[in-house]
Amino acid sequence: MTDPASLTIAEAARAIQRRELAPTELTRACLDRIARLNPQLNAFVLVTAERALADAARAEEELRAGIYRGPLHGIPWGAKDLFATRGIRTTWGAKPFENQVIDEDATVVRRLDEAGAVLVAKLTLGALAQGDVWFGGQTKNPWKLDQGSSGSSAGSAAATVAGLVGFAIGTETLGSIVSPCTRCGASGLRPTFGRVSRYGAMALSWSMDKIGPICRTAEDCALVFQAILGPDGKDPTVQDVPFDWDPGLRLADLRIGYLKSAFEAEHETKRFDDAVLETLRALGARLVPFELPDRYPVPPLRIILNAEAAAAFDELTRSGRADLIERSSWPNSFRAARFIPAVEYIQANRIRTLLMAAMDEAMRELDVVVAPTFAQNLLLITNLTGHPAVVVPSGFTDAGTPVSITFIGRLWGEAKALAAARAYQEATDFHTRRPPAFA
């Protein structure tokens, strides 16, 4: 029971609640695995062992006093190192901020503390939330150690799959949860924009940044999401919308679309994606064809992210310290963004508004859309429109590396997207497999 690599949150929570597993025992097991295995993975900026052991001991004391905070009580977790943690460095993965200490906790950190979770580490991210290369090198894919884990939630996905933390928190602006989850074989949730407070988190794009859990199962993602969602009075974009999680929801009770043209087109993961549809149909899903809105120019809308990122790091660029970020395209991207005409930025946002309405209309009769993860412009469209996505492993290549499938929900529709992903995982075992080097 003490091998953290073998336990989901749901499993560990049951053992902790029944007093079959002590939070300190689980935390020490994680810290031991980190010490032994992270040199291969390079997924940790720093380990918060002293804080972790104190929090785990407090969780045990509460259990003895009859206080149980819920399914995250005593569960070790890791924070992508762009979340402020009081008294602990928050480096943003970039050399100019290597020694930065922000003297408060991000809302997500505070809420997980309140849920009884145990922070064991700050996890790597590509410099300023791009890629998997940070000032300490490259974070590795636990399935293929000569390959990067993808980014920017590089350490969050790698450490979770390798069994070094029970779960992690990542962020996404344009693929930073979806991509590393795919590469590493994790289960991840990118929530609807405006679901989780970003207070205390590094800003990259104010209109696109989103925070979500990276776990071993879709069910675990739901448990973590429940603890971190909702307004805090500090991030004005966050809405108070119910999360009606029903893990027993049947696929036959959901209106599920599939991205027809993407599944039919020849692509690298076609055999895996076709197998997903077969599994869903066997589970009772009635799949209906769906297509993304195609009347607007989507790729040029990337300038919205470029302009907002340059504005977020304007002081860094003006100071000349941006060039301290090695092996990164950010410094030149920040400089180039100053030449984006204001008129074009405004026009891009006007088109984005139309795209949001078109995507909302396209999904009006559906609860969930299943799609090949990197099909067409899916990643850019849904990050621009703010739609939630659940990404889960759907097979392994001949080289032994994971591939994924994505479930897109309606706005505020995380519960049904997660339920569909959970049903798929109940019928498959890809999420239960462990990288041989970390078994």
PyMOL commands that set and color helices and strands:
alter all, ss='L'
color gray80, all
select helices_A, chain A and resi 4-6+9-17+23-41+49-64+95-97+107-114+154-161+178-184+218-228+251-253+260-264+270-282+299-312+314-319+321-324+330-337+342-362+378-385+414-426+430-432+436-438
alter helices_A, ss='H'
color red, helices_A
select strands_A, chain A and resi 44-47+76-80+118-123+133-134+137-138+140-141+144-148+167-172+187-190+210-215+256-259+287-290+368-372+389-396+402-409
alter strands_A, ss='S'
color yellow, strands_A
deselect
rebuild
show_as cartoon
